[in-house]
Structure formats: structure tokens, C-alpha cells
Amino acid sequence: MKALLQLLQRHKAGSGEGIYAVCSSHPLVIEAALRESQRHDQWLLIEATSNQVNQFGGYSGMTPAGFRTYVADIASRASLRADRVLLGGDHLGPNSWRSEAAAVAMARSEQLIADYVAAGFRKIHLDCSMSCAGDSEALDDAQVAARKYPPREAPPRHSGHWPSPRRPP
């Protein structure tokens, strides 16, 4: 993570640097992104969405842990480095379960997020803005916030210490 924080500092200072990023489960896209990031000695962010990868397999048939292994296997078969790959979860929340009541969809979302973090995903984009069965078409900010932090709990406080990133196997 130190290298990424340094990259962010250089970017904010005007270097124009960035990170390669893709949101795909297609093996050729992942391999091409790995090759390109390696060619330029850059980090690569590979993201999966909650529809694509979830605890029930998503449309790709993969769980978060399965996706991590899948990416590592593609890198290994192509003799590419996986040590500069970060995994991310994009729009994690109730999107996959919008036809369910909000309570059911959010319970599934909590497990989804826990599974992504447990599998070593480090970029987590939470999105609880989707309406679920019985909701109005568009949720207001207070409704979205209540889904992220139900009244029974306070927003988590960060200790100031970041966990060590897990490397794909």
C-alpha cells in the first residue's frame, strides 16, 4: 500500500501518473491488462462488480475468493507478475438483490462485502443507493445513509492503521 500512497502523492503533485484499472472477468482482458501494467512497471487494479462476483457466484460463476484465484492463475499461466495487482469491488451493495426487500438485500450485501474483504480485495466501493422491493424509485440521502449505518450501530472509526495487503497466491 505504501507504493500506492506514494503514487497518489506524486499524482496530486502533478506527475500525471495513474494506475491501470479494468473491471472485467474475461481472461483475455485480464491477461492484456496484466501485460500492459507489467510492460510499464505499474500497479494494476482489477475490479469486479456485485453482479459479476458474489457469494452466490454472480453471473461469472465466481465468489470473491474464486475470482482472486482466477486472476492469480491467469497471471501464472502467462508468466506475469501478480504481486502488483490490487483487487477491487465496485458498487458493492444491494444491486444484485433489488427484487428483494431492503432488509434481505442489505443482509446479503453485508455478507458480500465481508467476503470481498476476506478474499483480499482492497478497493471497496460501497453503493447502497439502489431501491429495493417496496422502496420508492429513488432513495434520498438519508435513506442511503441509514442503509450504510443502521441506527443500531455507529459508523466504523478507522484506527489509523491500515491492514497489510494480501497478495494473490
C-alpha positions in Angstrom: 0.0 0.0 0.0 2.9 2.3 0.6 3.8 2.3 -3.1 0.2 3.3 -4.0 0.1 6.1 -1.4 3.4 7.4 -2.9 1.9 7.2 -6.4 -1.2 9.1 -5.2 1.1 11.8 -3.7 3.0 12.1 -6.9 -0.2 12.3 -8.9 -1.6 15.1 -6.6 1.7 16.9 -7.1 1.1 17.0 -10.8 3.0 14.0 -12.2 0.1 12.8 -14.3 0.8 9.2 -13.1 -2.1 6.8 -12.5 -2.9 3.2 -12.2 -4.1 0.7 -14.8 -7.6 -0.4 -14.0 -10.1 -2.8 -15.6 -13.5 -4.1 -14.5 -13.8 -7.4 -16.3 -13.7 -11.2 -15.7 -12.8 -12.0 -19.3 -9.5 -13.9 -19.2 -8.1 -12.1 -22.3 -8.9 -8.7 -20.8 -7.2 -9.6 -17.6 -4.2 -11.0 -19.3 -3.9 -8.0 -21.6 -4.2 -5.6 -18.6 -1.5 -7.7 -16.7 0.8 -7.5 -19.7 0.3 -3.8 -20.2 0.8 -2.9 -16.5 3.9 -5.1 -16.4 5.3 -3.6 -19.5 5.2 -0.2 -17.8 6.1 -1.5 -14.4 2.8 -0.2 -13.0 0.3 -1.4 -10.5 -3.0 -2.9 -11.9 -6.4 -2.6 -10.3 -8.8 -5.4 -11.4 -12.3 -4.8 -10.2 -15.4 -7.0 -10.0 -19.0 -5.9 -9.5 -21.5 -7.4 -7.2 -23.4 -8.7 -10.2 -20.3 -10.3 -11.6 -18.8 -11.9 -8.5 -20.7 -12.6 -5.3 -21.2 -15.2 -2.6 -23.7 -17.0 -4.9 -21.3 -16.9 -7.9 -22.7 -13.9 -9.7 -23.0 -14.1 -13.5 -19.4 -15.2 -13.8 -19.9 -18.1 -11.5 -17.2 -16.9 -9.1 -17.1 -16.0 -5.5 -14.7 -13.3 -4.4 -12.1 -15.9 -3.3 -12.6 -17.7 -6.6 -12.0 -14.5 -8.5 -8.8 -13.9 -6.7 -7.6 -17.4 -7.5 -8.8 -16.9 -11.1 -6.7 -13.7 -11.6 -3.6 -15.3 -10.0 -4.0 -18.4 -12.3 -4.2 -16.2 -15.4 -1.0 -14.4 -14.3 0.8 -17.6 -13.5 -0.1 -19.3 -16.9 1.1 -16.2 -18.7 4.3 -15.9 -16.6 3.2 -12.5 -15.4 3.6 -10.9 -12.0 0.6 -10.9 -9.7 2.4 -9.1 -6.9 1.4 -5.7 -8.3 -2.2 -6.5 -8.7 -4.9 -5.0 -6.4 -8.4 -6.4 -6.4 -11.4 -4.1 -6.1 -15.1 -4.5 -5.5 -17.2 -2.0 -7.5 -20.7 -0.9 -6.4 -21.0 -3.4 -3.6 -24.4 -3.2 -2.1 -27.9 -4.4 -2.8 -27.8 -4.1 -6.6 -27.9 -7.9 -7.2 -30.9 -8.3 -4.9 -33.1 -5.3 -5.8 -36.1 -7.5 -6.2 -35.9 -8.4 -2.5 -37.0 -6.3 0.5 -34.3 -3.9 1.6 -33.6 -5.9 4.8 -32.9 -9.1 2.9 -30.8 -7.3 0.2 -28.8 -5.4 2.8 -28.1 -8.6 4.8 -26.8 -10.2 1.6 -24.8 -7.1 0.9 -23.1 -7.3 4.3 -22.0 -10.8 3.6 -20.9 -9.8 0.1 -18.7 -7.1 1.5 -17.2 -9.3 4.2 -16.4 -12.0 1.5 -14.7 -9.4 -0.7 -12.5 -8.1 2.2 -11.7 -11.6 3.4 -10.6 -12.6 -0.1 -8.1 -9.7 -0.1 -9.9 -7.1 -2.1 -8.5 -3.7 -1.1 -10.5 -1.2 -3.1 -14.1 -1.4 -1.8 -16.7 0.9 -3.4 -19.9 0.7 -1.3 -23.1 1.7 -3.0 -26.4 1.4 -1.1 -28.3 3.8 -3.3 -30.4 1.3 -5.2 -34.1 1.0 -4.5 -35.2 -2.5 -3.4 -38.7 -4.1 -3.4 -41.2 -1.8 -1.7 -38.9 1.2 -1.9 -39.7 4.5 -3.7 -38.0 4.7 -7.1 -35.2 6.9 -5.9 -33.8 6.9 -2.4 -32.8 10.2 -0.7 -29.5 10.7 1.0 -30.9 10.0 4.5 -32.3 6.6 3.3 -29.0 5.7 1.7 -27.1 6.7 4.8 -29.4 4.7 7.0 -28.7 1.6 4.9 -24.9 2.1 5.3 -25.2 2.7 9.0 -28.4 1.4 10.6 -29.5 3.2 13.8 -28.2 0.3 15.9 -24.6 1.0 15.0 -22.3 3.9 14.6 -20.1 4.4 11.5 -16.9 2.5 12.0 -13.9 4.5 13.2 -10.6 3.9 11.5 -7.8 3.1 13.9 -5.3 4.9 11.6 -3.5 1.6 10.9 -4.2 0.0 7.5 -4.1 -3.8 7.2 -1.3 -5.3 5.3 -2.4 -6.0 1.8 -2.8 -9.7 0.9 -1.1 -10.7 -2.2 -2.8 -13.1 -4.6 -1.4 -16.6 -4.2 
